[in-house]
Amino acid sequence: MLRGIHVPLVTPFAPSGEVAVDALEKLAYQVLDQGAAGLVALGTTGEVAALDADERAQVIELCARVCAERGVLLTVGVTGNDTRSTAAALRALPEGVGAALVTVPYFLRPGERGTIAHCEALAEASPVPLVIYHIPYRTGQAVGAATLRHLGAHPNIAGVKYAGGGIDQETVDLMADLPDGFEVLAGDDVFVSPLLALGAAGGILASAHLATDQFVELVDAWHAGDVPRARALGHRLARLSKSLFTEPNPTVTKGVLHARGLIPTPDVRLPLLPAGAESVSRAVSEADLVAVHPGQ
């Protein structure tokens, strides 16, 4: 279900400040045409916190239509650290959504016992399988390998977007003993290649707006055991990812997409500010290198 590259779409904005629906649709088709296995709507990369309810519904409706047409998975981010309201949001998901990406409770730091209770309650309430978003440098709540394995045993928890900030002992322990049917998706773009080498199913990667086909090839190379090809691709794509995260996500990615004429503006909504020209230029150069010399 989760194998491959899933692209957490940016939300393009028109010069008027409204969601640029046509540009969003073109982006969705473009990444799927290049081999992405699915789309993620209303993630951090999509600036979900800055969208109102009508805009969120608009994004979901568009992405659901595109994914249904292409027969691929649509995952929707459902953010919240209050169990009751998050469960209500899950129950309200519309038709066409195939999975929900839910964060580990943030700011409150409920501990691992509280995190288990929260996620299991959401899994019981959700009409679609859950992907747990583990990102402790944003949430403030660390979750160990044992906790993730415990959650992975629940029949309605399909996997984890793993963004632990690197590859450490907890990462190795988790990958060495995954529950049946529980998949790990890389969430730290720079570390996607080593996580795939350890057995990850794929990734949810903002960087895959660019060089989507190369990220897809990276997954395929590791899964096929083509280590030389995978290593070469991984090094090149890690440099691209690093350049795209020199300023807060998704500002540099939006700058590059705008420079390439794929979205009408590089605009983001406060408290984010557009990326600087130097950051965008550096990322454009890295993206061009990947396109011209893939894997070298």
CORJOLIN-V949879 format. One record per backbone hydrogen bond with DSSP energy under -1.0 kcal/mol. NH is the residue of the N-H (numbers start at 1). CO is the residue of the C=O. E is the energy in kcal/mol with one decimal. If there is no record, write none. Layout:
nh = <NH;NH>
co = <CO;CO>
e = <E;E>
This chain:
nh = <4;6;7;9;9;14;17;20;21;24;25;26;27;28;29;30;31;32;33;34;35;36;37;38;39;40;41;47;48;50;51;56;57;58;59;60;61;62;63;64;65;66;67;68;69;70;71;72;73;75;76;77;78;86;87;88;89;90;91;92;93;97;98;99;100;101;102;104;107;108;115;116;117;118;119;120;121;122;123;124;125;126;130;131;132;133;134;138;139;140;148;149;150;151;152;154;157;158;159;160;161;162;163;172;173;174;175;176;177;182;183;185;186;187;191;192;195;196;197;198;199;200;201;203;204;205;209;210;215;216;217;218;219;220;221;222;223;224;225;226;227;230;231;232;233;234;235;236;237;238;239;240;241;242;243;244;251;254;255;256;257;258;259;260;261;262;272;280;281;282;283;284;285;286;287;288;289;290;291;292;293;296>
co = <201;203;38;7;40;18;14;12;19;20;21;22;23;24;25;26;27;28;29;30;32;31;5;5;73;7;75;44;43;47;48;52;53;54;55;56;57;58;59;60;61;62;63;64;65;66;67;67;37;39;99;41;101;82;83;84;85;86;87;88;90;94;74;74;129;76;131;133;139;106;111;112;113;114;115;116;117;118;119;120;121;122;156;100;159;102;161;135;135;136;144;145;146;147;148;151;154;130;130;183;132;185;134;168;169;170;171;172;174;179;158;160;202;162;188;189;191;192;193;194;196;195;184;4;186;6;206;207;211;212;213;214;215;216;217;218;219;220;222;221;225;226;227;228;229;230;231;232;233;234;235;236;237;238;239;240;248;250;251;252;253;254;255;256;258;257;269;276;277;278;279;280;281;282;283;284;285;286;287;288;289;293>
e = <-2.2;-2.9;-2.0;-1.3;-1.3;-3.2;-2.3;-2.7;-1.5;-2.2;-2.4;-2.2;-2.4;-2.3;-2.3;-2.4;-2.4;-1.6;-2.8;-1.3;-1.6;-2.3;-2.6;-1.0;-2.0;-2.5;-2.7;-1.9;-1.4;-1.8;-1.4;-2.5;-2.2;-2.1;-2.3;-2.4;-2.5;-2.1;-2.5;-2.9;-1.9;-2.3;-2.7;-2.3;-2.1;-1.9;-1.2;-2.0;-1.2;-2.6;-2.2;-3.0;-2.7;-2.2;-2.5;-1.8;-2.0;-2.1;-2.3;-1.2;-1.6;-1.2;-2.6;-1.4;-2.2;-2.2;-2.2;-2.0;-2.3;-2.8;-2.1;-2.3;-2.2;-2.5;-2.7;-2.6;-2.0;-2.1;-2.3;-1.9;-1.5;-2.1;-2.5;-2.9;-2.5;-3.1;-2.4;-2.1;-2.2;-2.3;-2.2;-2.5;-2.2;-2.5;-2.4;-1.8;-1.8;-2.5;-1.2;-2.1;-3.1;-3.2;-2.7;-2.2;-2.8;-2.4;-2.6;-1.5;-1.5;-1.9;-2.4;-3.0;-2.8;-2.6;-1.4;-1.5;-1.8;-2.4;-2.2;-1.2;-1.2;-2.1;-2.5;-2.0;-2.6;-1.3;-1.7;-2.0;-1.9;-2.3;-2.1;-2.2;-1.9;-2.3;-2.8;-2.1;-2.5;-1.9;-1.0;-2.5;-1.7;-2.5;-2.9;-2.1;-2.4;-2.8;-2.4;-1.8;-2.9;-2.0;-1.5;-1.7;-2.8;-2.6;-1.9;-1.5;-2.4;-2.7;-1.8;-2.4;-2.6;-2.4;-2.3;-1.7;-1.9;-2.8;-1.9;-2.0;-2.7;-2.3;-2.0;-2.6;-2.1;-2.0;-2.6;-2.3;-2.1;-2.0;-1.9;-2.2;-2.9;-1.9>
